[in-house]
Amino acid sequence: MVTALHYNDLVPGFVAILEDNPVRIAEMRACLAEALPAASGIVFENAFEMIEWLNDHLGEVMLISLDHDLPLPGVDGRTIACGGGRMVADFLASRAPTCPVIVHSSNDYCAPGMFFALEEAGWPTARVVPYEGHQWVRGVWKPQVVKYLRDGWIAP
């Protein structure tokens, strides 16, 4: 499922986010409205959909943020594998770098692999580790967005 964050006809680019937690998504929306109010954001809950979209729109993206684990509840209590952030990281690593990336995953086993795959491919990459529900979004994720903006990786 794709969720629009904020649309504006005069937008300099997209912020593409891979995240499946509605509370985190809401907090990311609020932080983006403060830090990058002119940006159009799009949230993907499924790595396959994100890769398909990025294949057509990567040149329009100013920032990418990736979670790793994306299980969704399916029928009869079974989870549906929606592809993890590593799939998106590998897709990006096969392309020329075009924007900064934030890896926002608490998966200490898989997140470093995502980080190093992107970094090795030349993508400006940072990792933030979630903590205390969604408080980390404002505590460490938004400051990383602002740092990318301040350092010139994201155009205002």
PEZI-V129104 format. One record per residue. N is the residue number from 0. PHI is phi in radians with two decimals (NA if undefined). Layout:
BEGIN
N_PHI + N_PHI
END
This chain:
BEGIN
0_NA + 1_-1.84 + 2_-2.10 + 3_-1.33 + 4_-1.66 + 5_-2.76 + 6_-2.00 + 7_-2.65 + 8_-1.12 + 9_-1.93 + 10_-1.47 + 11_-1.31 + 12_2.99 + 13_-1.80 + 14_-1.94 + 15_-1.84 + 16_-2.18 + 17_-1.82 + 18_-2.79 + 19_-2.05 + 20_-1.64 + 21_-1.05 + 22_-1.23 + 23_-1.10 + 24_-1.04 + 25_-1.07 + 26_-1.21 + 27_-1.12 + 28_-1.01 + 29_-1.09 + 30_-1.16 + 31_-1.17 + 32_-1.07 + 33_-1.44 + 34_-1.47 + 35_-2.37 + 36_-1.09 + 37_-1.56 + 38_-1.37 + 39_-1.69 + 40_-1.91 + 41_-2.44 + 42_-1.97 + 43_-2.00 + 44_-1.78 + 45_-2.50 + 46_-1.11 + 47_-1.08 + 48_-1.15 + 49_-1.12 + 50_-1.08 + 51_-1.05 + 52_-1.17 + 53_-1.07 + 54_-1.00 + 55_-1.69 + 56_-2.19 + 57_-0.96 + 58_-1.17 + 59_-1.75 + 60_-1.64 + 61_-1.73 + 62_-2.80 + 63_-2.19 + 64_-2.28 + 65_-2.18 + 66_-1.57 + 67_-1.78 + 68_-1.53 + 69_-2.31 + 70_-1.34 + 71_-2.09 + 72_-1.19 + 73_-1.99 + 74_-1.22 + 75_1.01 + 76_1.33 + 77_-1.38 + 78_-1.63 + 79_-1.82 + 80_-1.33 + 81_-1.84 + 82_1.43 + 83_-1.65 + 84_-1.07 + 85_-1.10 + 86_-1.07 + 87_-1.21 + 88_-1.04 + 89_-1.14 + 90_-1.05 + 91_-1.10 + 92_-1.10 + 93_-1.53 + 94_-2.04 + 95_-1.20 + 96_-1.06 + 97_-2.26 + 98_-2.87 + 99_-1.34 + 100_-2.27 + 101_-2.01 + 102_-1.67 + 103_-2.02 + 104_-2.35 + 105_-1.61 + 106_-1.34 + 107_-1.18 + 108_-1.49 + 109_-1.70 + 110_-1.05 + 111_-1.06 + 112_-1.10 + 113_-1.09 + 114_-0.98 + 115_-1.21 + 116_-1.08 + 117_-1.21 + 118_-1.07 + 119_-1.11 + 120_-1.46 + 121_1.63 + 122_-1.35 + 123_-1.14 + 124_-2.32 + 125_-2.28 + 126_-2.10 + 127_-2.10 + 128_-1.85 + 129_-1.06 + 130_-2.67 + 131_0.76 + 132_1.13 + 133_-1.98 + 134_-1.06 + 135_-1.09 + 136_-1.05 + 137_-1.36 + 138_-1.33 + 139_-2.28 + 140_-1.25 + 141_-1.05 + 142_-1.03 + 143_-1.22 + 144_-1.04 + 145_-1.11 + 146_-1.10 + 147_-1.04 + 148_-1.14 + 149_-1.09 + 150_-1.45 + 151_1.50 + 152_-1.33 + 153_-2.10 + 154_-1.37 + 155_-1.18
END
